[in-house]
Amino acid sequence: MPIKQAAIKSLRQNKKRQLRNNNIKKNLKDLIKKTQKVFITKKKEEAKEMIDAMQKVLDKAVQKKIIKKNTAARKKSRMMKKFNTL
């Protein structure tokens, strides 16, 4: 455990940030899984809405530096590729 006040505060801040980042990552993973399930049902309109929502969440995660830019681009690219095969 840290002894100095600054170290204690830093630890507190890190825990808050970790919780926030983990929530965003969890929501992102859930949204990706839901989008993949929609592809199985082959509902094009619903899939388009899910892709738009997923892209928005991915872009926000990149903006907050939770995931890397190329990771988001790769995920978007793969989802669009699956969508175009519907």
C-alpha positions as CSV (number, residue, x, y, z in Angstrom):
1,M,0.0,0.0,0.0
2,P,1.2,3.5,-0.8
3,I,2.2,5.7,2.1
4,K,2.4,9.2,0.6
5,Q,-0.8,11.1,0.1
6,A,-0.1,11.7,-3.6
7,A,0.4,7.9,-4.1
8,I,-2.9,7.2,-2.3
9,K,-4.7,9.6,-4.5
10,S,-3.1,8.2,-7.6
11,L,-4.2,4.7,-6.6
12,R,-7.8,5.9,-6.1
13,Q,-7.8,7.6,-9.5
14,N,-6.4,4.5,-11.2
15,K,-9.1,2.3,-9.7
16,K,-11.9,4.7,-10.9
17,R,-10.4,4.8,-14.4
18,Q,-10.0,1.1,-14.5
19,L,-13.7,0.6,-13.7
20,R,-14.8,3.1,-16.3
21,N,-12.5,1.5,-19.0
22,N,-13.7,-2.0,-18.1
23,N,-17.3,-0.9,-18.4
24,I,-16.7,0.6,-21.9
25,K,-14.9,-2.5,-23.0
26,K,-17.6,-4.8,-21.7
27,N,-20.3,-2.8,-23.5
28,L,-18.3,-2.9,-26.7
29,K,-17.9,-6.7,-26.5
30,D,-21.6,-7.2,-25.8
31,L,-22.5,-5.0,-28.7
32,I,-20.2,-6.9,-31.1
33,K,-21.7,-10.2,-30.0
34,K,-25.3,-8.9,-30.5
35,T,-24.3,-7.6,-33.9
36,Q,-22.9,-11.1,-34.9
37,K,-26.1,-12.7,-33.7
38,V,-28.1,-10.4,-35.9
39,F,-26.0,-11.5,-38.9
40,I,-27.1,-15.1,-38.2
41,T,-30.8,-14.1,-38.4
42,K,-30.1,-12.2,-41.7
43,K,-32.2,-9.2,-40.9
44,K,-30.6,-6.5,-43.0
45,E,-32.3,-3.4,-41.4
46,E,-31.6,-4.5,-37.9
47,A,-28.1,-5.4,-38.8
48,K,-27.5,-1.9,-40.2
49,E,-28.7,-0.3,-37.0
50,M,-26.5,-2.5,-34.9
51,I,-23.5,-1.7,-37.1
52,D,-24.1,2.0,-36.8
53,A,-24.3,1.7,-33.0
54,M,-21.2,-0.5,-32.8
55,Q,-19.2,2.0,-35.0
56,K,-20.2,4.8,-32.7
57,V,-19.1,3.0,-29.6
58,L,-15.8,1.9,-31.3
59,D,-15.0,5.5,-32.3
60,K,-15.7,6.8,-28.8
61,A,-13.4,4.1,-27.3
62,V,-10.7,5.1,-29.7
63,Q,-11.2,8.8,-28.7
64,K,-10.8,7.9,-25.1
65,K,-7.7,5.8,-25.8
66,I,-9.3,2.6,-24.5
67,I,-8.6,0.7,-27.7
68,K,-6.2,1.4,-30.5
69,K,-7.2,3.1,-33.7
70,N,-6.2,0.1,-35.9
71,T,-8.1,-2.3,-33.7
72,A,-11.3,-0.3,-34.1
73,A,-10.7,-0.1,-37.9
74,R,-10.2,-3.8,-38.1
75,K,-13.3,-4.6,-36.2
76,K,-15.4,-2.2,-38.3
77,S,-14.0,-3.6,-41.5
78,R,-14.8,-7.2,-40.5
79,M,-18.3,-6.3,-39.5
80,M,-18.9,-4.4,-42.8
81,K,-17.6,-7.3,-44.7
82,K,-20.1,-9.7,-43.0
83,F,-22.9,-7.1,-43.5
84,N,-22.2,-6.9,-47.2
85,T,-22.5,-10.6,-47.6
86,L,-26.1,-10.5,-46.3
